[in-house]
């Protein structure tokens, strides 16, 4: 085990660009604030695809703008 995950969640960057808070994103997506916080802080090892779709819809961005695979 011990391998560091190569997938990074860049939600903090995107919210910073938009000058949105996690609470605003939670309200606009209907996703629980705790869930948004876990995604934002990269504390998740699984992400619901429907939630990712909602986030991209509300932020008007592509998935590649909030998820990236690092080598």
Secondary structure, 3 states (H helix, E strand, C coil): CCCCCCEEECHHHHHHHHCCCHHHHHHHHCCCHHHHHHHHCCCCCCCCHHHHHHHHHHHCCCHHHCEEECC
